[in-house]
Amino acid sequence: MAKQTTSNVLMVRPSSFQFNIETAVSNAFQQTLEGVSEKEIREKAVAEFDAYVKKLEAHHIRVLVIQDSPEPAKPDAVFPNNWISMQQNGMVYLYPMNTPNRRLERRDEILETIEQSFEIKQVIDISDSENDHQFLEGTGSIIFDHINKIGYACISPRTDKDLFIAHCELLGYSHIYFHSEDSDGNLVYHTNVMLTIGDGFAIICLESIREEEERQLLTDKLQSTGHEIIEISEAQMNNFAGNMLEVHNKEGQRYLVMSETAFESLNKSQVQQIEKHAAILMVSIPTIETIGGGSARCMLAEIFLEEKN
């Protein structure tokens, strides 16, 4: 039976974390930090990463940590969920990335390390479509409802509609696509900053979906598949309240992982709604969020593969 959550995650410890000029073109969440040197930014990012790993492990969630290689420099290596997904059918998918310096993150040695501990049936590389300027950035672009076999995506420069549909069909999933905008009218760069799907709940910024028909379709589908909708505002989305991931530990305890920034933006009612489904697990990653424009969910690549004995 399909599972919505996993207790195994992959994280990449950053080596060259920095403001990525290439990705900033389509990611309005990225910001610079004034008066902080590049060296300090790197050091802060590593410290935040290590504390994040430690917190997950303290809650008995298994983290496979990969050290990023220093050369070539990969400023966004800390966000592996955009280039890889490891599915319950034993398949590993490698995705086409929008910016050239993020394509460097796909490394064979990472796959070799995963294979030491987990069963990989086959690696399917769909990154060739980069040559045709078509992109689909993993579970940044696609939010999977594994139980009901549905993929959700907001279309953007990083999420090609045709590729998304084809990938869902390859997985045997149905698909729902829509358009999401920030308050300045920019397309939201990744679906996972405005939508989180957990086991029995969905956190979503409905007001970012301007088309009423799309909004209604999404609401109806989430409700009909048994999800309690927890609605967040655009201001909360901008504080990464849509960028969360539900995991479970070895004892079966369910956690919703989010950043402190995201948690602090929630109101009491939203927290109560969440806690009906999962305990909240907060991590402090302000440097990574500000400079990288991605939050707690972006740093986790779920491993649904079977563990080796």
C-alpha positions as CSV (number, residue, x, y, z in Angstrom):
1,M,0.0,0.0,0.0
2,A,1.3,3.5,-0.9
3,K,2.6,5.7,1.9
4,Q,2.4,9.4,2.0
5,T,5.3,9.9,4.3
6,T,8.8,8.3,4.9
7,S,11.2,8.1,7.8
8,N,14.3,8.3,5.6
9,V,15.5,11.6,4.0
10,L,18.5,12.7,2.0
11,M,20.2,16.0,2.8
12,V,23.2,17.6,1.1
13,R,25.6,19.5,3.4
14,P,26.6,22.7,1.6
15,S,30.1,23.5,0.6
16,S,29.6,26.7,-1.5
17,F,26.3,28.1,-0.3
18,Q,25.8,31.6,-1.6
19,F,23.2,33.9,-3.2
20,N,22.6,32.3,-6.6
21,I,22.3,35.0,-9.3
22,E,21.1,32.5,-11.9
23,T,18.1,31.3,-9.9
24,A,17.1,34.7,-8.6
25,V,15.7,35.5,-12.1
26,S,12.7,33.3,-11.3
27,N,12.8,33.1,-7.5
28,A,11.4,36.2,-5.9
29,F,11.9,34.6,-2.4
30,Q,15.7,35.1,-2.6
31,Q,17.2,38.1,-0.8
32,T,20.6,39.4,0.0
33,L,22.0,39.9,3.5
34,E,23.7,43.2,3.9
35,G,26.9,43.4,5.9
36,V,27.6,39.7,5.9
37,S,30.6,38.3,4.1
38,E,30.5,35.3,1.8
39,K,32.6,33.4,4.3
40,E,30.1,34.2,7.1
41,I,27.2,33.2,4.9
42,R,28.8,29.8,4.2
43,E,29.6,29.2,7.9
44,K,26.1,30.2,9.0
45,A,24.5,27.9,6.4
46,V,26.7,24.9,7.5
47,A,25.8,25.5,11.1
48,E,22.1,25.7,10.3
49,F,22.3,22.6,8.3
50,D,24.1,20.6,11.0
51,A,21.6,21.7,13.6
52,Y,18.7,20.7,11.3
53,V,20.2,17.2,10.8
54,K,20.8,16.8,14.6
55,K,17.2,17.8,15.3
56,L,15.8,15.2,12.9
57,E,18.0,12.5,14.2
58,A,17.1,13.3,17.8
59,H,13.5,12.5,16.7
60,H,14.6,9.2,15.2
61,I,14.3,10.2,11.6
62,R,17.1,8.7,9.5
63,V,19.1,11.3,7.6
64,L,21.5,10.3,4.8
65,V,23.9,13.2,4.7
66,I,25.9,13.8,1.6
67,Q,28.8,16.3,1.7
68,D,28.7,18.6,-1.3
69,S,31.9,18.6,-3.4
70,P,33.7,22.0,-3.2
71,E,34.4,22.1,-7.0
72,P,32.6,23.1,-9.1
73,A,30.8,25.6,-6.8
74,K,27.1,24.7,-6.4
75,P,25.4,27.5,-4.4
76,D,22.0,25.7,-4.1
77,A,23.3,22.1,-3.5
78,V,21.5,22.2,-0.1
79,F,18.2,21.8,-2.0
80,P,18.4,18.3,-3.4
81,N,14.7,17.7,-3.8
82,N,14.7,19.6,-7.1
83,W,16.9,17.2,-9.0
84,I,16.1,13.8,-7.5
85,S,13.1,11.8,-6.3
86,M,13.2,8.2,-4.9
87,Q,9.8,6.5,-5.3
88,Q,8.1,3.6,-3.7
89,N,8.3,1.5,-6.8
90,G,12.1,1.4,-6.4
91,M,12.6,3.9,-9.2
92,V,14.9,7.0,-8.9
93,Y,14.1,9.9,-11.2
94,L,16.6,12.7,-12.2
95,Y,15.0,15.9,-13.2
96,P,15.7,18.8,-15.7
97,M,16.8,22.0,-13.9
98,N,16.2,25.5,-15.1
99,T,19.6,27.0,-14.4
100,P,23.0,25.6,-15.6
101,N,24.7,25.9,-12.2
102,R,22.1,23.8,-10.6
103,R,22.5,21.0,-13.1
104,L,25.9,20.4,-11.5
105,E,24.1,19.1,-8.4
106,R,23.2,15.8,-10.2
107,R,26.2,13.6,-9.2
108,D,26.8,9.9,-9.8
109,E,28.5,9.5,-6.5
110,I,25.3,10.6,-4.6
111,L,23.4,7.8,-6.4
112,E,26.2,5.3,-5.5
113,T,26.0,6.4,-1.8
114,I,22.2,6.0,-1.8
115,E,22.6,2.5,-3.3
116,Q,24.8,1.4,-0.4
117,S,21.8,1.6,1.9
118,F,18.7,1.4,-0.3
119,E,17.4,-0.8,-3.1
120,I,17.4,1.0,-6.4
121,K,15.6,-0.9,-9.2
122,Q,16.3,1.6,-11.9
123,V,17.5,5.2,-12.4
124,I,15.4,7.1,-15.0
125,D,17.1,10.3,-16.2
126,I,14.6,12.8,-17.8
127,S,17.0,15.7,-17.6
128,D,17.6,15.7,-21.4
129,S,14.7,18.1,-21.9
130,E,17.0,20.8,-20.6
131,N,18.3,20.9,-24.2
132,D,14.8,21.9,-25.2
133,H,14.4,24.5,-22.4
134,Q,11.8,22.4,-20.7
135,F,12.2,22.0,-16.9
136,L,10.5,20.1,-14.1
137,E,12.3,20.6,-10.8
138,G,11.4,17.4,-8.9
139,T,9.3,17.7,-5.7
140,G,9.8,21.5,-5.9
141,S,7.7,21.4,-9.0
142,I,5.4,18.5,-8.2
143,I,3.6,17.9,-4.9
144,F,2.6,14.2,-4.8
145,D,-0.4,12.8,-3.1
146,H,1.0,9.2,-3.1
147,I,-2.1,7.6,-1.4
148,N,-4.5,8.9,-4.1
149,K,-1.8,8.8,-6.9
150,I,-2.2,12.5,-7.9
151,G,0.5,15.0,-8.8
152,Y,-0.2,18.8,-8.3
153,A,1.9,21.5,-9.9
154,C,1.7,25.3,-10.4
155,I,3.1,26.1,-13.9
156,S,6.1,28.4,-13.9
157,P,9.4,28.9,-15.8
158,R,10.7,25.9,-13.7
159,T,7.7,23.7,-14.2
160,D,6.8,22.8,-17.8
161,K,3.1,21.7,-18.2
162,D,3.7,19.0,-20.8
163,L,6.7,17.5,-18.9
164,F,4.6,17.5,-15.7
165,I,1.7,15.7,-17.4
166,A,4.1,13.2,-19.0
167,H,5.9,12.5,-15.7
168,C,2.6,11.9,-13.9
169,E,1.5,9.5,-16.6
170,L,4.9,7.7,-16.4
171,L,4.3,7.2,-12.6
172,G,0.7,6.1,-13.1
173,Y,-0.6,9.3,-11.3
174,S,-3.4,11.6,-12.4
175,H,-2.4,15.3,-12.6
176,I,-3.8,18.7,-11.7
177,Y,-2.0,21.9,-12.8
178,F,-2.8,25.5,-12.1
179,H,-1.2,29.0,-11.8
180,S,-0.1,30.7,-8.7
181,E,1.2,34.3,-8.4
182,D,2.7,36.4,-5.7
183,S,1.4,39.9,-4.8
184,D,3.7,41.4,-7.5
185,G,2.1,39.2,-10.1
186,N,5.2,37.0,-10.5
187,L,4.5,33.3,-11.1
188,V,5.4,31.3,-7.9
189,Y,8.6,29.5,-8.8
190,H,7.9,26.2,-7.1
191,T,4.7,24.5,-6.1
192,N,6.2,23.5,-2.8
193,V,6.3,27.0,-1.4
194,M,2.5,27.4,-1.7
195,L,1.2,23.8,-1.2
196,T,2.0,21.0,1.3
197,I,0.2,17.7,1.2
198,G,0.3,15.5,4.3
199,D,-1.6,12.4,5.4
200,G,-5.2,13.8,5.8
201,F,-4.4,17.5,5.4
202,A,-3.2,20.1,2.9
203,I,-1.7,23.5,3.6
204,I,-2.3,25.8,0.7
205,C,-2.2,29.5,-0.3
206,L,-5.5,29.6,-2.2
207,E,-5.4,33.4,-2.6
208,S,-2.3,33.0,-4.8
209,I,-4.4,31.2,-7.4
210,R,-6.1,34.0,-9.2
211,E,-8.3,31.9,-11.5
212,E,-11.4,31.1,-9.6
213,E,-12.0,27.9,-11.7
214,E,-8.5,26.6,-10.9
215,R,-9.0,27.5,-7.2
216,Q,-12.3,25.6,-7.0
217,L,-10.9,22.6,-8.9
218,L,-8.0,22.3,-6.4
219,T,-10.3,22.8,-3.4
220,D,-12.7,20.2,-4.6
221,K,-10.0,17.6,-5.4
222,L,-8.2,18.0,-2.0
223,Q,-11.5,17.8,-0.1
224,S,-12.8,14.8,-2.1
225,T,-9.5,12.9,-1.4
226,G,-10.0,13.4,2.4
227,H,-7.7,16.3,3.1
228,E,-8.5,19.0,5.7
229,I,-7.6,22.3,4.0
230,I,-5.5,24.6,6.2
231,E,-5.4,27.9,4.3
232,I,-2.5,30.3,4.5
233,S,-2.3,33.9,3.3
234,E,0.2,35.3,0.8
235,A,2.1,36.9,3.7
236,Q,2.4,33.5,5.3
237,M,3.5,31.9,2.1
238,N,6.2,34.6,1.8
239,N,7.4,33.4,5.3
240,F,7.6,29.8,3.9
241,A,4.4,28.5,5.7
242,G,3.6,26.5,2.5
243,N,7.1,24.9,2.5
244,M,6.7,22.0,4.9
245,L,7.1,18.3,4.8
246,E,5.4,15.6,6.8
247,V,7.6,12.7,7.9
248,H,7.4,9.9,10.4
249,N,10.0,8.3,12.6
250,K,10.9,4.7,13.3
251,E,8.2,4.5,16.0
252,G,5.5,5.8,13.6
253,Q,5.3,9.3,15.2
254,R,4.3,11.8,12.6
255,Y,6.0,15.2,12.4
256,L,5.4,18.2,10.2
257,V,8.9,19.7,9.6
258,M,8.9,23.5,9.1
259,S,11.2,26.5,9.7
260,E,10.9,28.8,12.7
261,T,10.1,31.6,10.3
262,A,7.1,29.6,9.0
263,F,5.9,28.6,12.4
264,E,6.1,32.2,13.7
265,S,3.8,33.3,10.8
266,L,1.0,30.8,11.7
267,N,-1.9,31.8,13.9
268,K,-3.2,29.8,16.8
269,S,-6.1,28.2,14.8
270,Q,-3.7,27.0,12.0
271,V,-1.4,25.5,14.6
272,Q,-4.3,23.6,16.2
273,Q,-5.4,22.3,12.8
274,I,-1.9,21.0,12.1
275,E,-1.5,19.4,15.5
276,K,-4.6,17.3,14.9
277,H,-2.6,15.5,12.2
278,A,1.1,15.7,13.2
279,A,3.5,17.1,15.8
280,I,5.3,20.3,14.7
281,L,9.1,20.0,14.3
282,M,10.7,23.4,13.9
283,V,14.2,24.1,12.6
284,S,16.1,27.4,12.5
285,I,17.5,28.1,9.0
286,P,17.2,31.9,8.5
287,T,20.4,32.3,6.4
288,I,19.5,29.4,4.1
289,E,15.9,30.7,3.7
290,T,16.9,34.3,3.1
291,I,19.8,33.8,0.7
292,G,18.5,30.6,-0.9
293,G,14.8,31.5,-1.2
294,G,13.9,27.9,-0.1
295,S,13.0,26.5,3.3
296,A,12.7,23.4,5.4
297,R,11.0,21.2,2.8
298,C,13.4,22.2,0.0
299,M,16.3,20.8,2.0
300,L,14.7,17.3,2.2
301,A,14.7,14.7,-0.5
302,E,12.4,11.8,0.7
303,I,13.8,8.3,0.3
304,F,10.8,6.0,-0.3
305,L,13.2,3.2,-1.5
306,E,13.4,-0.1,0.5
307,E,16.2,-0.2,3.0
308,K,18.9,-2.9,2.6
309,N,19.4,-5.2,5.5
